[in-house]
Amino acid sequence: MLNRVARRHRDSIGVLVGFNETMARRILGGSDFFLMPSRFEPCGLTQMQAQRYGALPIAHATGGLADTIEDGVTGFLFPRLSVNALLSACRGAFAVFRDQNKLAQMRHAAMTTRSGWELPAAKYEQLYCRLLRKPFPRLSLISNSPGAAKAAEESRQATPVPQKPPRLPGQATEGQLMQPTVDRQQVVRQPNMRAAH
C-alpha cells in the first residue's frame, strides 16, 4: 500500500523497506519531527537518536517513549492511542514549528538530553531503599573500615574484563551510534518534501 502511494506522489513521499544506517542518519538529520505512534515500546532508541539530531519526536506516551521524551520540552507526547490524540500532538508540533525561538529551545533541549544510566540508577536505588526500608549500602560508606579500599581494589582487579567481539567492517562503534554525522545547518531540503500543515 505504501509503495503504491509513494509511486503516485513521487515528489512528496518516499518508501524504503529495510534498514540502512546511513539513510537512517540522513533522515533523522534532515527531519524536523519524528513520528513514533507505537502501541507499546519497552525502551526505544530511535526517539533518543532523533532527539540527538534535533528531530523532535511525536510519540504515544507509553513505556520508554514516556520515560525519554519530556512533553513540550524535548518532544511531543499524546496520552491515548487514537487518531484525534495523534493529530492534536501533530498540531502542537506544527505550532512550535511556526515559533522559531520555541523550536530552537526544544531542539537544544532534545539534543543535549542525557540518556545515560545516572538518573535511572538513582531511581532504582531509591526504590530498593524504600523496599528494604534502609539505606542502600555503598562502597564509599563502607570504605572507612580498615582494609576496605584495598579489598575493593583487589576485587576489582580479580574480576575479568569481558572482551568485546571484533568490529565488523562498516559496523558503527559505540560512540558513533548516537552521534550525528550530519550538521543540521548543512542539510538541504527538497522544496516539496515539507510536511503539510
Buried (B, 14 or more C-beta within 10 A) or exposed (E): EEEEEBEEEEEBEEEEEEEEEEEEBBBBBBBBBBBBBBEEBEEBEBBBBBBBBBBBBBBBBBBBBBBBBBBEEBBBBBEEBEEEBBEBBBEBBBEBBEEEEEBEEBBEBBBEBEBEEEEEEEEEEEEEEEEEEEEEEEEEEEEEEEEBEEBEEEEEEEEEEEEEEEEEEEEBEEEEEBEBEBEBEEEEEEEEEEEEE
